[in-house]
């Protein structure tokens, strides 16, 4: 009788199959792990590229303000583009992507101008990022990049009101005695022009002072406005009659943001001591007059280029002492002051409304007779926006950066 042969898998045969399955699974697991590690590295590099692009775009937008073109209108191909590109590339190089400095080529920086007062810069920052485990699949590097757009926005003549932090308590009338045409009927003194058109809010005389504009124009703060009135104001809850509060407002930044249409009260009296002490402390001068350790300014530059600042021996940033630079934010002598309509002030104190701002460079404070005068140079001008700049617009307030009247903002990243 024939017997049926029964077959069974031996333990040795089963063990071999499991070994093959485990080996294949380990290869797949390693591949997935390698992909996950490299992917996480790429995401990190992408975030770093975005930060580099953001920083570069904001630095480039600062150049628009420093050139002064936002006060009168920036034009395509102007000298502000060269400065903006240089600053963007320099700042990008200070940011790492996967342990290497970000790279920006000239072609990675472009400019657009929705309006002459709203110049924009777009920056693309990137780097080739090496892989780790993906090399076994022949992928050695991956290109990572990010893009950012920033702008300097001057709402003069527009509808968006602005506000400024760190405003200094010196009041300026919207009355320009140098450019008398067209005249401003709101001025207490007849025959004067204006920094801003009272109706449209446009900067009346844009461009550099050397070509008939107001950028680079000398001005004297703290001049006599009316009997016992010296273009001084109080804010942040402190009365303008307080000498110590006035001195502190000159020296320090107030946390209060003073927006378009804010009502200020003028001081009664010239307060020679507090004004002189406050200015000397603010600009780090050892006394009144020029060359007392404060920063200095050179306005003899190519039109459209930023004025050249030189760090004084008392500049808080030791590395800037004796060195030239063009970033206004690095000098304590650069401040912003409010502008009002220019009507006559009353003895004993008057209420005035902010209709605009001037950014100025304080050269010195000097004694003239029994008073002191503050010599400044106008760097930028910005109207409040809205009808006649009285804060009538319902748009949300745009706040200037670091005390600047021209806001710099990141408007898009992708």
HUZIQUI-V374803 format. One record per residue. SS is DSSP state (a for helix, b for strand, c for the rest). Layout:
ss
SS
SS
This chain:
ss
c
c
c
c
c
c
c
c
c
c
a
a
a
a
a
a
a
a
a
a
a
a
a
a
a
a
a
a
a
a
a
a
a
a
a
a
a
a
a
a
a
a
a
a
a
a
a
a
a
a
a
a
a
a
a
a
a
a
a
a
a
a
a
a
a
a
a
c
a
a
a
a
c
c
c
c
c
c
a
a
a
a
a
a
a
a
a
a
a
a
a
a
c
c
c
b
b
c
c
b
b
c
b
c
c
a
a
a
b
b
b
b
b
c
c
c
c
c
b
b
b
b
b
b
b
b
b
b
b
b
c
c
a
a
a
a
a
c
c
c
b
b
b
b
b
b
b
b
b
b
b
b
b
c
c
c
c
c
c
c
c
b
b
b
c
c
b
b
b
b
b
b
b
c
c
b
c
c
c
c
c
c
c
c
c
c
c
c
c
c
c
c
b
c
c
b
c
c
c
c
c
c
b
c
c
c
c
b
a
a
a
c
c
c
b
c
c
b
b
b
b
c
c
c
c
b
c
c
b
c
c
b
b
b
c
c
c
c
c
c
c
c
a
a
a
a
a
a
a
a
a
c
c
c
c
c
c
b
b
c
c
c
b
b
b
b
c
c
c
c
c
a
a
a
a
a
a
a
a
a
a
a
a
c
c
c
c
c
c
c
c
c
c
c
c
b
b
b
c
c
c
c
c
c
c
c
c
b
b
b
b
c
c
c
c
c
c
a
a
a
b
c
c
b
b
c
c
a
a
a
c
c
c
b
b
b
b
b
b
b
c
c
c
c
c
c
c
c
c
c
b
b
b
c
c
b
b
b
b
b
b
b
b
b
b
b
b
b
c
c
b
b
b
b
b
b
b
b
b
b
b
b
b
c
c
c
a
a
a
c
c
c
c
c
c
c
c
b
b
c
c
c
c
c
c
c
b
b
b
b
b
b
b
c
